[in-house]
Amino acid sequence: MMKLKWESISNLQHNTFLIKLVAATLITCLAFRFFVFRFGQFSPVQVSVNGNSNSQISPSSVILSDNEDQIPVDIEVEKCDLFTGKWIKDPLGPIYTNESCGIVVDGHQNCITNGRPDSGFLYWKWKPNDCLLPRFDPLRFLQLMRNKSWAIIGDSIARNHVESLLCMLSIVEKPVEVYHDENYRSKRWHFPLYNFTISNIWSPFLVQAAIFEDSNGVSSAAVQLHLDKLDNTWTDLFPSLDYAIISSGEWFLKTAVYHENATLVGCHGCPESSNMTDLGFDYAYNTSLRHVMDFIAKSKTKGMIFFRTSIPDHFEDGEWHNGGTCKKTEPVSEEEVEMKVLNKILRDVEIVQFERVVTETGNLKLLDFAGMLLTRPDGHPGPYREFRPFDKDKNATVQNDCLHWCLPGPIDHLNDVILEIIVNGRTGK
């Protein structure tokens, strides 16, 4: 009797084990089938930032916080306009300070040292609408630029930009100044560990010009401008460059006398008594830039050439020479600001001339930062272009600078965009 009972219990346990084994096998098969169906039958989801996608995906699974800088590896970004976006708050702030920069920054842009009381303008970063923009990585930049040469060519905004780039790179290695011209306007720096050079070439018109102006921008005579003769200060160096950023614009608004084919052809802003034809600054800029673009298109350089559009100023209630100011302390929205007519004319000329030749050369790219910086009226020195201008008199009347940019400041973020173009080939437009 005991033997029969034990055998019954043994059979029951055996049957239970078989049932569990069958159930486990069934669950495993179902799980494997689901896995194959989920990941084998469909290709990986590819999300396009232009609104198209190969498969539907919940928005919540691809939305990233504004402070994330790296693009997830499982998202393939097909296209991104780096120049269309907004400024978002950035608690990290700049990667250098007015004290840590490894070069002597132009005193007019050293806003914090000069006593600017607010610092909120430092804690914003540029965020394109359709994708993420990694922060500028100075170490990566220098590694990519080993044994290469750069030049940033143009006016004082170009100098402003090169100083920004040097400040950012100096946290990895301090650059050594190896050249300057007689007036200290064109300079060259070298990074010995990487055998990398950056030149800043002073050529505000890009064509030959006789300029009669002091350090405060006060002219004693009209500029003599040769619209059809390029300035060899930059053209002589051009063939040897691996990278160049070329820009102009603002200086063409100055009073000038124009020459073509060694003949006086007209002027801009000249008095009626001169008996010269006022051709307008747009004529001069269009003519000069046409020769610049033709030179670039016909050159045999293998370097990457960027043309940067002119950057608008933010003078209010006047201009540089008649008391204009810029008092804002935060970015503004696109709806709150409008580009000035003169800046629109300059940019229109630039876009037309760029598009005319861009198909003729595969190494010419556009840096259209006009809209990006238009919404940053808070980033200028204003009255703090001079050292502590209100120490002696808090109501003192001082020259305001609403054209150049504080360092550190919004102009640093141009380098975020440029590095992204170099690394990932994005053109933005």
Phi, psi and chi 1 to 4 in degrees:
 res  aa     phi    psi   chi1   chi2   chi3   chi4
   1 MET       -  -45.3 -174.0   70.8  173.2      -
   2 MET   -64.4  -36.5  -73.1  -65.5  -66.0      -
   3 LYS   -65.8  -41.3 -177.8  177.5 -179.9 -179.3
   4 LEU   -63.4  -43.2  179.6   61.0      -      -
   5 LYS   -63.6  -42.1 -174.6  175.2 -179.1  179.7
   6 TRP   -63.9  -39.5  174.6 -105.6      -      -
   7 GLU   -64.3  -37.7  -71.5  178.7  -11.2      -
   8 SER   -63.5  -43.9  -62.2      -      -      -
   9 ILE   -64.4  -40.0  -66.9  173.6      -      -
  10 SER   -63.7  -42.3  177.2      -      -      -
  11 ASN   -64.6  -40.0  -70.5  -24.9      -      -
  12 LEU   -63.2  -43.0  179.5   60.0      -      -
  13 GLN   -64.1  -38.7  -71.3  176.5  -24.5      -
  14 HIS   -64.1  -43.0  179.2   70.7      -      -
  15 ASN   -64.8  -40.5  -69.0  -21.2      -      -
  16 THR   -61.4  -42.1  -58.1      -      -      -
  17 PHE   -61.2  -42.4  172.0   77.0      -      -
  18 LEU   -64.1  -40.0  -71.2  175.9      -      -
  19 ILE   -63.4  -44.0  -68.5  172.0      -      -
  20 LYS   -63.6  -39.8  -71.4 -178.2  178.0  179.6
  21 LEU   -64.3  -44.1  178.6   62.8      -      -
  22 VAL   -63.7  -42.3  170.8      -      -      -
  23 ALA   -63.1  -43.6      -      -      -      -
  24 ALA   -63.4  -41.2      -      -      -      -
  25 THR   -63.0  -43.4  -57.9      -      -      -
  26 LEU   -61.7  -44.3 -179.2   60.6      -      -
  27 ILE   -62.3  -42.7  -68.7  171.5      -      -
  28 THR   -62.1  -42.1  -59.3      -      -      -
  29 CYS   -63.9  -43.9  -69.4      -      -      -
  30 LEU   -62.7  -41.8  -70.7  172.7      -      -
  31 ALA   -63.7  -42.8      -      -      -      -
  32 PHE   -63.7  -40.6  178.4   76.3      -      -
  33 ARG   -62.3  -43.0 -179.7 -179.8  177.7   81.0
  34 PHE   -63.6  -42.2  174.5   77.9      -      -
  35 PHE   -60.0  -45.9  178.5   83.7      -      -
  36 VAL   -63.6  -43.6  171.7      -      -      -
  37 PHE   -63.7  -41.8  178.3   81.1      -      -
  38 ARG   -71.8  -41.6  178.1   68.4  177.7   84.8
  39 PHE  -115.6  -16.4  -64.4  103.2      -      -
  40 GLY   -93.3  -36.7      -      -      -      -
  41 GLN   -77.2  -29.6 -173.6  172.7  -14.0      -
  42 PHE  -110.9  145.8  -67.1  100.8      -      -
  43 SER   -74.7  159.8   59.8      -      -      -
  44 PRO   -57.6  145.9  -23.5   32.9      -      -
  45 VAL   -67.5  128.9  175.4      -      -      -
  46 GLN  -117.4  114.6  -65.2 -178.6  -14.8      -
  47 VAL   -96.1  122.9 -179.5      -      -      -
  48 SER   -96.7  134.2  168.3      -      -      -
  49 VAL   -75.3   -7.4  -64.9      -      -      -
  50 ASN   -90.0    8.8   59.2   14.7      -      -
  51 GLY   104.5  -12.6      -      -      -      -
  52 ASN   -97.4  147.5  -59.9  -39.9      -      -
  53 SER  -147.3  155.2   61.5      -      -      -
  54 ASN   -81.8  -13.7  -63.1  -23.9      -      -
  55 SER  -157.2  154.0  179.4      -      -      -
  56 GLN   -73.3  144.8  -64.3  -63.7  -41.0      -
  57 ILE  -148.1  141.4 -172.2  168.0      -      -
  58 SER   -63.1  130.0  169.8      -      -      -
  59 PRO   -53.7  -35.4  -24.4   33.4      -      -
  60 SER   -64.8  -21.0   62.2      -      -      -
  61 SER   -84.5   -9.8   63.7      -      -      -
  62 VAL  -121.1   -7.4  -63.5      -      -      -
  63 ILE   -73.1  130.0  -68.9  176.5      -      -
  64 LEU  -118.1  154.1  -56.6  166.5      -      -
  65 SER   -70.3  154.6   73.2      -      -      -
  66 ASP   -62.3  -22.5  -78.2  -18.6      -      -
  67 ASN   -92.8    1.9  -73.9  -33.1      -      -
  68 GLU   -84.0  136.6  -70.3 -178.1  -83.0      -
  69 ASP  -110.8  -17.1  -65.5  -50.1      -      -
  70 GLN  -104.8  140.6  -59.8  -61.0  -35.2      -
  71 ILE   -79.7  128.0  -62.7  174.4      -      -
  72 PRO   -58.2  144.1  -22.8   32.9      -      -
  73 VAL   -69.1  -19.6  -65.8      -      -      -
  74 ASP   -91.0    7.3   59.2  -22.6      -      -
  75 ILE  -116.3  122.6  -65.1 -178.7      -      -
  76 GLU   -95.3  112.9  179.6 -179.5  -30.6      -
  77 VAL   -89.4  114.9  178.7      -      -      -
  78 GLU   -85.2  -36.4  -63.6  174.5   -0.5      -
  79 LYS  -156.3  144.4 -176.3  179.0  179.7 -177.9
  80 CYS  -151.8  129.4  174.8      -      -      -
  81 ASP   -87.0  101.2 -177.2   -9.2      -      -
  82 LEU   -68.8  -16.5  -63.6  170.4      -      -
  83 PHE   -97.9   -2.4  -57.7   97.9      -      -
  84 THR  -114.5  117.7  -58.4      -      -      -
  85 GLY  -178.7 -148.0      -      -      -      -
  86 LYS  -151.2  164.7   62.8 -178.3  179.2  179.6
  87 TRP   -92.3  129.1  -67.0   91.4      -      -
  88 ILE  -119.6  156.3   61.2  172.7      -      -
  89 LYS   -65.9  142.2  -70.7 -172.7  175.8 -178.9
  90 ASP  -134.5  100.7  175.2   24.7      -      -
  91 PRO   -65.5  -19.6   22.5  -32.6      -      -
  92 LEU   -75.4  -33.9  -64.3 -179.5      -      -
  93 GLY    73.4 -168.7      -      -      -      -
  94 PRO   -70.3  158.7   24.7  -33.1      -      -
  95 ILE   -86.7   -5.7   64.6  172.9      -      -
  96 TYR  -137.7  168.0   70.5   95.8      -      -
  97 THR  -122.3  173.6   70.0      -      -      -
  98 ASN   -62.5  -21.1   56.3  -55.2      -      -
  99 GLU   -94.3  -27.4  -65.6  179.4  -14.9      -
 100 SER   -90.2  -11.7   68.4      -      -      -
 101 CYS   -59.2  137.4  177.1      -      -      -
 102 GLY   -85.3    8.0      -      -      -      -
 103 ILE  -128.4  169.8   65.1  166.0      -      -
 104 VAL   -85.5  105.0  178.3      -      -      -
 105 VAL   -73.3  143.8  172.3      -      -      -
 106 ASP   -50.7  125.8 -172.6  -57.4      -      -
 107 GLY   -56.8  -29.0      -      -      -      -
 108 HIS   -69.8  -19.7  -65.7  -37.6      -      -
 109 GLN  -104.5    0.2  -80.7   85.7   62.7      -
 110 ASN   -87.1   69.5 -159.6  -17.9      -      -
 111 CYS   -63.1  -43.5  -56.9      -      -      -
 112 ILE   -66.1  -45.3  -58.9  -59.5      -      -
 113 THR   -61.2  -34.4  -63.4      -      -      -
 114 ASN   -77.2   -1.4  -72.4  -14.1      -      -
 115 GLY   104.0   10.0      -      -      -      -
 116 ARG   -57.9  124.0  178.9  167.3  172.9  169.7
 117 PRO   -79.2  -23.9   26.8  -33.3      -      -
 118 ASP  -100.0  152.1   62.4  -56.6      -      -
 119 SER  -128.9    1.8   61.1      -      -      -
 120 GLY   -60.1  -28.1      -      -      -      -
 121 PHE   -65.2  -14.5   71.4   97.5      -      -
 122 LEU   -81.7  -14.8  -61.0  173.4      -      -
 123 TYR  -108.0   53.6  -65.0   92.0      -      -
 124 TRP  -138.6  151.9  -62.3   83.2      -      -
 125 LYS  -140.0  158.2   68.8  176.4 -179.1  178.3
 126 TRP   -83.4  132.0  179.1 -112.6      -      -
 127 LYS  -127.7  107.0  169.8   67.9  171.3   65.3
 128 PRO   -58.6  151.6  -22.9   34.1      -      -
 129 ASN   -65.2  -38.1  -73.2  -23.1      -      -
 130 ASP  -103.5    0.2  -62.8  -31.7      -      -
 131 CYS  -163.8  176.4   60.7      -      -      -
 132 LEU   -93.7  148.7  -64.3  175.9      -      -
 133 LEU  -119.6  111.4  177.1   62.3      -      -
 134 PRO   -61.3  150.3  -21.7   33.0      -      -
 135 ARG   -64.9  153.3  -67.9  179.5 -174.9  -84.5
 136 PHE   -63.4  128.0 -178.0   81.1      -      -
 137 ASP  -109.8  101.3 -176.1  -21.3      -      -
 138 PRO   -63.0  -34.8   20.2  -30.7      -      -
 139 LEU   -66.0  -44.7  177.3   58.9      -      -
 140 ARG   -63.4  -40.8 -171.6  178.6 -168.7 -171.5
 141 PHE   -59.0  -49.3 -176.7   93.0      -      -
 142 LEU   -65.0  -36.5  -74.5  170.1      -      -
 143 GLN   -64.9  -39.7  -70.7  171.7  -23.1      -
 144 LEU   -68.3  -28.7  -71.2  169.8      -      -
 145 MET   -98.2   14.5  -63.8  -56.5  145.5      -
 146 ARG   -57.3  130.2 -172.0 -179.2  -63.8  -83.1
 147 ASN    64.8   24.8  -60.1  -39.4      -      -
 148 LYS  -119.1  170.2  -67.6 -174.5  172.7   14.9
 149 SER  -132.3  140.8   60.4      -      -      -
 150 TRP  -120.7  156.1  -91.4   71.2      -      -
 151 ALA  -144.5  135.9      -      -      -      -
 152 ILE  -112.1  115.5  -60.0 -179.1      -      -
 153 ILE  -116.7  130.5  -57.7  162.0      -      -
 154 GLY   155.2 -138.9      -      -      -      -
 155 ASP  -103.7 -153.3   55.7   20.6      -      -
 156 SER   -70.7  -20.5   54.4      -      -      -
 157 ILE   -70.9  -35.4  -60.8  -63.0      -      -
 158 ALA   -63.3  -40.7      -      -      -      -
 159 ARG   -64.1  -42.3 -178.3 -171.3   65.7 -127.6
 160 ASN   -55.2  -43.6 -156.0  173.9      -      -
 161 HIS   -68.4  -44.3 -176.7 -164.4      -      -
 162 VAL   -65.5  -35.0   78.3      -      -      -
 163 GLU   -66.3  -37.0  -69.8 -175.3   -7.6      -
 164 SER   -60.6  -48.3  162.2      -      -      -
 165 LEU   -62.6  -42.3  179.8   57.6      -      -
 166 LEU   -64.4  -40.0  -70.8  168.4      -      -
 167 CYS   -60.7  -41.7  -76.2      -      -      -
 168 MET   -69.5  -38.5  -61.8  178.6   85.8      -
 169 LEU   -73.6  -25.5  -64.1  176.9      -      -
 170 SER   -69.1  -12.2   68.8      -      -      -
 171 ILE   -73.9  -15.2   69.6  171.8      -      -
 172 VAL   -97.4  -48.6  175.5      -      -      -
 173 GLU  -149.3  136.6 -178.2 -174.5   10.3      -
 174 LYS   -75.6  126.3  -62.6  -68.3 -171.9  -70.2
 175 PRO   -75.0  154.1   28.2  -33.6      -      -
 176 VAL  -111.8  123.2  178.7      -      -      -
 177 GLU   -73.0  124.0 -174.9  178.8  -43.6      -
 178 VAL  -115.9   -6.6  -65.9      -      -      -
 179 TYR  -159.9  145.6  165.8   80.1      -      -
 180 HIS  -151.6  150.7   61.8   77.2      -      -
 181 ASP   -80.4 -176.8   64.6    6.3      -      -
 182 GLU   -60.0  -36.2 -176.9  178.9   -3.9      -
 183 ASN   -99.0    8.4  -62.8  -45.7      -      -
 184 TYR    60.9   29.1  -71.5   81.4      -      -
 185 ARG   -96.4  -36.5  -74.5 -163.1  154.0  176.4
 186 SER  -102.5  132.4  -69.2      -      -      -
 187 LYS  -139.6  163.7  -63.3 -178.7  178.9 -178.9
 188 ARG  -140.9  139.3 -175.7  174.1  -60.8  121.2
 189 TRP  -122.9  152.7  -65.5  -95.2      -      -
 190 HIS  -128.4  138.3 -176.9 -124.2      -      -
 191 PHE  -106.6   98.1  -69.7   81.2      -      -
 192 PRO   -58.0  -39.7  -23.6   33.9      -      -
 193 LEU   -64.8  -23.8  -66.9  179.1      -      -
 194 TYR  -115.7   -1.0  -61.6   88.7      -      -
 195 ASN    48.8   48.6 -168.9   29.2      -      -
 196 PHE  -116.9  133.3  169.3   53.6      -      -
 197 THR  -121.3  143.2   59.7      -      -      -
 198 ILE  -125.4  127.5  -60.0  179.8      -      -
 199 SER  -112.2  142.5  -62.5      -      -      -
 200 ASN  -113.0  112.6  177.4 -150.5      -      -
 201 ILE  -104.6  118.0  -54.0  -59.0      -      -
 202 TRP   -79.9  110.9  172.2 -103.0      -      -
 203 SER  -156.5   77.3 -175.1      -      -      -
 204 PRO   -64.6  -25.8   22.6  -33.1      -      -
 205 PHE  -103.4  -16.7  -67.1  101.0      -      -
 206 LEU    69.8  -11.2  -58.3  177.0      -      -
 207 VAL  -116.5  168.8  -64.2      -      -      -
 208 GLN   -66.3  134.8  -67.3 -178.1   18.2      -
 209 ALA  -149.3  141.3      -      -      -      -
 210 ALA  -103.8  116.5      -      -      -      -
 211 ILE  -113.7  133.4  -57.0  170.1      -      -
 212 PHE  -122.1   85.9  -49.7   93.6      -      -
 213 GLU  -151.2  144.0 -175.7  174.5  -73.0      -
 214 ASP   -90.7 -178.4   64.6   19.4      -      -
 215 SER   -67.7  -16.2   59.7      -      -      -
 216 ASN   -96.3    8.8  -71.2  -42.8      -      -
 217 GLY    80.7   15.7      -      -      -      -
 218 VAL   -92.1  122.8  178.3      -      -      -
 219 SER   -92.6  142.8  -60.9      -      -      -
 220 SER  -103.1  -11.4   58.3      -      -      -
 221 ALA  -161.8  163.4      -      -      -      -
 222 ALA   -67.9  145.1      -      -      -      -
 223 VAL   -66.9  138.7  176.2      -      -      -
 224 GLN  -100.2  112.5  -60.1  -67.8  -41.5      -
 225 LEU  -118.2  126.0 -155.6   54.8      -      -
 226 HIS  -102.0   98.5  -62.9  -90.0      -      -
 227 LEU   -66.5  -24.0  -53.7 -179.4      -      -
 228 ASP  -107.6   12.1   55.2  -11.2      -      -
 229 LYS  -123.2  111.2  -65.1 -178.5  179.9  179.9
 230 LEU   -70.7  150.4  -60.9 -174.5      -      -
 231 ASP   -76.8  115.2 -178.3    2.7      -      -
 232 ASN   -72.6   -4.8   59.9    8.4      -      -
 233 THR   -57.0  -37.2  -55.8      -      -      -
 234 TRP  -103.6  -32.1   70.1  -87.4      -      -
 235 THR   -67.8  -31.6   57.6      -      -      -
 236 ASP   -66.3  -34.5  -71.7  -10.3      -      -
 237 LEU   -83.0  -24.8 -176.9   66.2      -      -
 238 PHE   -52.2  -47.3 -174.0   80.0      -      -
 239 PRO   -62.0  -22.4  -22.1   34.6      -      -
 240 SER   -91.2   -2.0   66.0      -      -      -
 241 LEU   -86.4  142.9  -64.0  171.9      -      -
 242 ASP   -87.6  -31.7  -64.1  -63.7      -      -
 243 TYR  -143.4  143.1  -66.1   86.5      -      -
 244 ALA  -145.9  141.7      -      -      -      -
 245 ILE  -116.9  118.3  -59.7  176.7      -      -
 246 ILE  -113.7  136.1  -59.6  172.8      -      -
 247 SER  -154.5  161.5   60.6      -      -      -
 248 SER  -161.8 -158.2 -172.6      -      -      -
 249 GLY   127.7  -78.3      -      -      -      -
 250 GLU   -56.5  -35.8  -75.2  -79.3  -19.4      -
 251 TRP   -67.5  -20.7  -81.8   66.3      -      -
 252 PHE   -72.0   -9.3  -79.7   87.2      -      -
 253 LEU   -80.3  -10.0  -56.9  178.2      -      -
 254 LYS   -76.1  156.5  -64.6  176.8  179.0  -68.7
 255 THR   -61.1  128.8  -60.9      -      -      -
 256 ALA  -152.3  154.8      -      -      -      -
 257 VAL  -109.9  132.3  175.2      -      -      -
 258 TYR  -104.7  138.9  -57.0  144.4      -      -
 259 HIS  -126.9  139.5  -56.3  -98.5      -      -
 260 GLU  -139.5  140.3  -69.1 -177.5   79.4      -
 261 ASN    51.9   38.9  -63.1  -42.7      -      -
 262 ALA    60.7   25.2      -      -      -      -
 263 THR  -128.0  136.7  -57.7      -      -      -
 264 LEU   -68.4  124.7 -169.4  152.8      -      -
 265 VAL  -115.9  -16.1  -65.0      -      -      -
 266 GLY   164.1 -161.1      -      -      -      -
 267 CYS  -159.1  179.8   62.7      -      -      -
 268 HIS  -138.9  126.8  166.6   60.8      -      -
 269 GLY    73.3   16.2      -      -      -      -
 270 CYS   -81.8  151.1   47.3      -      -      -
 271 PRO   -66.5  152.0   23.2  -32.6      -      -
 272 GLU   -60.0  -30.3  -66.7 -178.5    6.0      -
 273 SER   -68.7   -8.6   58.2      -      -      -
 274 SER   -77.3  -16.4   65.5      -      -      -
 275 ASN    60.7   23.9  -66.0  -37.9      -      -
 276 MET  -104.7  152.9  -71.4 -174.2  -72.8      -
 277 THR   -81.8  125.6  -57.3      -      -      -
 278 ASP   -81.3  102.8 -164.3  -37.0      -      -
 279 LEU   -83.4  -17.5  -61.4  174.1      -      -
 280 GLY    88.7  148.7      -      -      -      -
 281 PHE   -66.1  -29.0   70.9   88.9      -      -
 282 ASP   -66.5  -34.8   53.5  -28.0      -      -
 283 TYR   -62.2  -47.4  169.8   84.6      -      -
 284 ALA   -64.3  -42.8      -      -      -      -
 285 TYR   -67.3  -42.8 -165.6   32.8      -      -
 286 ASN   -62.2  -43.5 -168.8   66.8      -      -
 287 THR   -66.2  -47.7  -57.5      -      -      -
 288 SER   -63.0  -46.0  -60.7      -      -      -
 289 LEU   -68.0  -30.0 -151.4   52.8      -      -
 290 ARG   -61.2  -43.2 -175.2  177.1   71.9 -111.9
 291 HIS   -67.6  -37.2  -71.4  -69.4      -      -
 292 VAL   -62.1  -48.9  170.0      -      -      -
 293 MET   -66.5  -36.9  -68.9  -62.5 -178.4      -
 294 ASP   -64.1  -39.7  -74.3  -15.5      -      -
 295 PHE   -61.9  -44.6  171.7   82.3      -      -
 296 ILE   -64.4  -45.1  -65.4  172.2      -      -
 297 ALA   -64.3  -34.8      -      -      -      -
 298 LYS   -89.2  -11.7  -66.0  174.8 -177.5  177.0
 299 SER   -69.8  157.8   71.0      -      -      -
 300 LYS  -103.1   16.0  -63.6 -179.7 -179.9  179.8
 301 THR   -62.9  143.6 -179.9      -      -      -
 302 LYS  -100.6    2.0  -64.2 -179.0 -179.7  179.1
 303 GLY   -74.0  165.4      -      -      -      -
 304 MET   -88.5  122.8 -178.8  179.3  -70.4      -
 305 ILE  -112.3  124.2  -49.2  -57.5      -      -
 306 PHE  -105.2  135.6  -63.0   99.5      -      -
 307 PHE  -108.8  121.6  178.5   76.2      -      -
 308 ARG   -99.1  129.4  175.6 -180.0   60.9   72.4
 309 THR   -67.2  156.3   56.0      -      -      -
 310 SER   -66.8  151.4   52.5      -      -      -
 311 ILE  -107.5  128.5  -66.0  174.4      -      -
 312 PRO   -69.6  150.6   24.5  -33.1      -      -
 313 ASP   -90.9  177.4   65.4   73.0      -      -
 314 HIS  -131.5   33.2  -67.6   95.6      -      -
 315 PHE   -65.4  134.5  -74.7  101.6      -      -
 316 GLU  -123.6  147.3  -64.1 -179.1   -6.5      -
 317 ASP    58.9   37.6  -57.1  -41.2      -      -
 318 GLY   138.8 -175.2      -      -      -      -
 319 GLU  -124.3 -166.5  -63.1  -64.4  -28.0      -
 320 TRP   -55.7  -43.4  180.0  -76.1      -      -
 321 HIS   -91.5   -5.2   60.2  -79.0      -      -
 322 ASN  -138.2   40.9   59.5    5.3      -      -
 323 GLY    89.1   14.8      -      -      -      -
 324 GLY   -63.5  147.4      -      -      -      -
 325 THR  -132.8  168.8   60.8      -      -      -
 326 CYS  -146.0  102.6   40.9      -      -      -
 327 LYS  -107.2   -1.4  -61.2  179.4  179.1  178.6
 328 LYS   -69.7  149.7  -69.8 -175.6  171.2   61.2
 329 THR  -121.1    4.2   57.5      -      -      -
 330 GLU  -141.3  160.5  -73.0 -169.4  -11.5      -
 331 PRO   -61.5  159.0  -19.7   31.1      -      -
 332 VAL  -119.0  163.4  -63.0      -      -      -
 333 SER   -83.4  166.4   66.4      -      -      -
 334 GLU   -60.7  -29.9  -67.2  180.0   -4.7      -
 335 GLU   -73.7  -18.7  -66.8   73.4   27.9      -
 336 GLU   -92.4   -7.2  -65.3  176.7  -85.8      -
 337 VAL  -141.2  146.8   64.5      -      -      -
 338 GLU  -132.2  138.0 -175.9  176.3   -1.2      -
 339 MET   -66.5  137.0 -170.3  179.1  -65.9      -
 340 LYS   -65.9  153.1  -63.7  176.4 -178.5  178.2
 341 VAL   -57.2  -43.3  173.0      -      -      -
 342 LEU   -63.1  -39.7  -64.8 -179.9      -      -
 343 ASN   -67.1  -35.4  -67.0  125.3      -      -
 344 LYS   -63.9  -41.2  -73.2 -179.2  179.6  178.6
 345 ILE   -63.3  -45.3  -66.0  171.8      -      -
 346 LEU   -59.5  -46.8  -68.1  173.0      -      -
 347 ARG   -65.5  -39.1 -175.8  178.9  176.3  -81.5
 348 ASP   -60.3  -42.7  -73.4  -14.2      -      -
 349 VAL   -60.9  -44.1  169.1      -      -      -
 350 GLU   -62.7  -45.5  -67.4  158.2   -7.5      -
 351 ILE   -65.0  -42.6  -62.2  -60.0      -      -
 352 VAL   -61.2  -47.1  167.1      -      -      -
 353 GLN   -69.6  -36.5  -71.7  -60.0  -30.5      -
 354 PHE   -63.8  -49.5  173.5   83.9      -      -
 355 GLU   -66.3  -23.7  -68.3 -179.3  -16.2      -
 356 ARG   -66.0  -33.3 -176.5  177.9   61.6   82.8
 357 VAL  -115.0   -9.3  -58.3      -      -      -
 358 VAL   -61.6  -30.2   67.5      -      -      -
 359 THR   -74.0  -14.2   56.0      -      -      -
 360 GLU   -86.8  -12.9  -58.8  175.4   29.6      -
 361 THR  -139.9  133.7  173.0      -      -      -
 362 GLY   -88.1   -3.2      -      -      -      -
 363 ASN  -114.0   18.9   57.9  -11.2      -      -
 364 LEU  -106.3  124.6  177.5   62.1      -      -
 365 LYS  -128.6  152.1  -60.2 -177.7 -177.5  -62.5
 366 LEU   -99.3  132.2 -175.0   68.8      -      -
 367 LEU  -110.9   96.8  -63.2  176.6      -      -
 368 ASP  -101.7   79.6 -171.0    9.4      -      -
 369 PHE   -88.6    4.2  -68.0  119.8      -      -
 370 ALA   -57.6  -49.9      -      -      -      -
 371 GLY   -69.1  -36.0      -      -      -      -
 372 MET   -61.5  -44.4  173.8  178.6  169.2      -
 373 LEU   -91.1  -10.8  -69.8  177.5      -      -
 374 LEU   -60.7  -32.2  179.6   63.8      -      -
 375 THR   -90.7   16.3   52.8      -      -      -
 376 ARG  -121.5   59.2  -69.4  -56.0  -52.6  -91.1
 377 PRO   -66.8  -11.5   28.1  -37.0      -      -
 378 ASP   -84.3   -6.4   57.9  -41.1      -      -
 379 GLY   -93.6    8.7      -      -      -      -
 380 HIS   -96.6  159.6  -58.8  -71.3      -      -
 381 PRO   -64.1  -31.6  -23.5   34.1      -      -
 382 GLY    58.3 -130.7      -      -      -      -
 383 PRO   -73.4  -12.7   27.1  -35.4      -      -
 384 TYR   -89.8   31.5  -63.1   98.5      -      -
 385 ARG   -78.3  -15.8   70.9 -175.0  -62.3  -92.4
 386 GLU  -114.7  158.7  -59.2  -66.9  -14.0      -
 387 PHE   -72.1  117.5 -177.3   71.0      -      -
 388 ARG    41.8   66.5  -52.6 -169.6   70.1   85.6
 389 PRO   -67.6  -18.0   25.9  -35.4      -      -
 390 PHE  -109.7   12.3  -58.3  113.4      -      -
 391 ASP   -62.3  -41.0  -85.1    7.6      -      -
 392 LYS   -87.6  -30.5  -65.7 -178.6  179.4  180.0
 393 ASP  -150.0  110.0 -179.5    0.0      -      -
 394 LYS   -68.1  -13.4   64.6  179.4 -178.5  179.6
 395 ASN  -107.7   17.5  -63.0  -45.3      -      -
 396 ALA   -62.4  144.3      -      -      -      -
 397 THR   -90.2  117.0  -60.4      -      -      -
 398 VAL  -128.4  158.2  -60.7      -      -      -
 399 GLN   -68.5  130.0  171.5   71.8   57.8      -
 400 ASN  -101.5  144.4  -83.6 -110.9      -      -
 401 ASP  -116.0  104.6 -175.9   -8.8      -      -
 402 CYS  -113.9   24.6  -53.6      -      -      -
 403 LEU  -114.6  -49.7  172.7   63.4      -      -
 404 HIS   -82.5  177.0  -58.1   96.7      -      -
 405 TRP  -124.0  140.6  -58.7   89.5      -      -
 406 CYS   -60.9  147.4  -68.3      -      -      -
 407 LEU  -123.2  119.2  -65.9  176.7      -      -
 408 PRO   -69.1  164.9   23.0  -29.8      -      -
 409 GLY   174.0 -169.9      -      -      -      -
 410 PRO   -57.1  -30.7  -25.7   34.6      -      -
 411 ILE   -63.9  -21.2 -162.2  170.0      -      -
 412 ASP   -59.6  -30.7  -65.6  -30.4      -      -
 413 HIS   -77.4   -8.5  -64.6  -81.7      -      -
 414 LEU   -61.6  -34.0  -86.9   57.8      -      -
 415 ASN   -71.0  -29.3  -59.2  -43.3      -      -
 416 ASP   -57.8  -48.3  -61.7   -7.9      -      -
 417 VAL   -66.4  -45.3  173.4      -      -      -
 418 ILE   -62.5  -43.5  -68.1  167.7      -      -
 419 LEU   -64.2  -38.0 -178.6   57.0      -      -
 420 GLU   -63.9  -38.9  179.2   65.9    8.7      -
 421 ILE   -64.3  -43.5  -67.1  173.3      -      -
 422 ILE   -65.9  -42.7  -67.8  171.1      -      -
 423 VAL   -75.3  -45.4  170.8      -      -      -
 424 ASN  -111.0    2.5  -68.8  -39.8      -      -
 425 GLY    72.8   11.5      -      -      -      -
 426 ARG   -69.7  140.5  -71.9  172.1  168.8  168.1
 427 THR  -107.9  -20.6   57.4      -      -      -
 428 GLY    85.9  -38.5      -      -      -      -
 429 LYS  -116.4      -  -64.0  -71.3 -175.3  179.2
